[in-house]
Amino acid sequence: MKRQKKSPESPDTTQHGSASNSDEPLFFYMPDTTHGEFCQWFPSTFTMSSLIGHAIDDGDAEGSMTFSCAEQFMMYCKAGRFHDKETQRRVLATTSPKEQKRLGKLTAGFTDASWDEVKSVVVVAGTIAKFGQNAGLKGKLLATGDRLLVEAASRDRIWGIGYTAKHAMSFRQHWGENRLGKALMEAREHLRQEDAKRDDNLWMEHE
């Protein structure tokens, strides 16, 4: 019997043509705009069992914690990196991503050097959980195919590119790091490979 390939998911055509077939970058920014689901602030409940480098709760290494969005997870990890339990508590106490970000900036003992060592790993982990545990969001991420995902944040040259979508292509050679876009693409590939392995295992079980 010849193996049947899965049909691709319906592409999103709301910007720059087909989400999966276009060679053009896919720009996103705030959660209430086009492709807002790729923003860290987009409401998306997911559960994590550990943080980067240590358990969520030293007294309950097997415990898990639910987050309201990827921004909350990121800021909780940021405070955890510097053992600032009070900021962690306050980050968890609010569902406002704007407030979560503000609190994260108040992390006691924060140093750029230490956070730089883990920040991208933290965001990739949160992104995999966000999309991996929410089927609708996962479908939208995978539907982008191999497109370049770009956070068009004009005031952020680390997680974004430092330009709005309107001006991005005119200044492409001057783009910032786009770390969030890269995290999304890494998560996309991870989830794609997970699905491929799952399909292969199911196929072998029915041979």
Stockholm file with secondary structure:
# STOCKHOLM 1.0

chainA/1-207         MKRQKKSPESPDTTQHGSASNSDEPLFFYMPDTTHGEFCQWFPSTFTMSSLIGHAIDDGDAEGSMTFSCAEQFMMYCKAGRFHDKETQRRVLATTSPKEQKRLGKLTAGFTDASWDEVKSVVVVAGTIAKFGQNAGLKGKLLATGDRLLVEAASRDRIWGIGYTAKHAMSFRQHWGENRLGKALMEAREHLRQEDAKRDDNLWMEHE
#=GR chainA/1-207 SS CCCCCCCCCCCCCSSSSCTTTCCSCEEECSTTSTTGGGSTTSCCCEEESCCSSSCSSTTCTTCCEEESSHHHHHHHHHHHHTTCHHHHHHHHHCCCHHHHHHHHTTCTTCCHHHHHHHHHHHHHHHHHHHHHTCHHHHHHHHTTTTCCEEECCTTCSSSSCSSCHHHHGGGGGGCCCCHHHHHHHHHHHHHHHHHHHHHHHHHHHTC
#=GC SS_cons         CCCCCCCCCCCCCSSSSCTTTCCSCEEECSTTSTTGGGSTTSCCCEEESCCSSSCSSTTCTTCCEEESSHHHHHHHHHHHHTTCHHHHHHHHHCCCHHHHHHHHTTCTTCCHHHHHHHHHHHHHHHHHHHHHTCHHHHHHHHTTTTCCEEECCTTCSSSSCSSCHHHHGGGGGGCCCCHHHHHHHHHHHHHHHHHHHHHHHHHHHTC
//
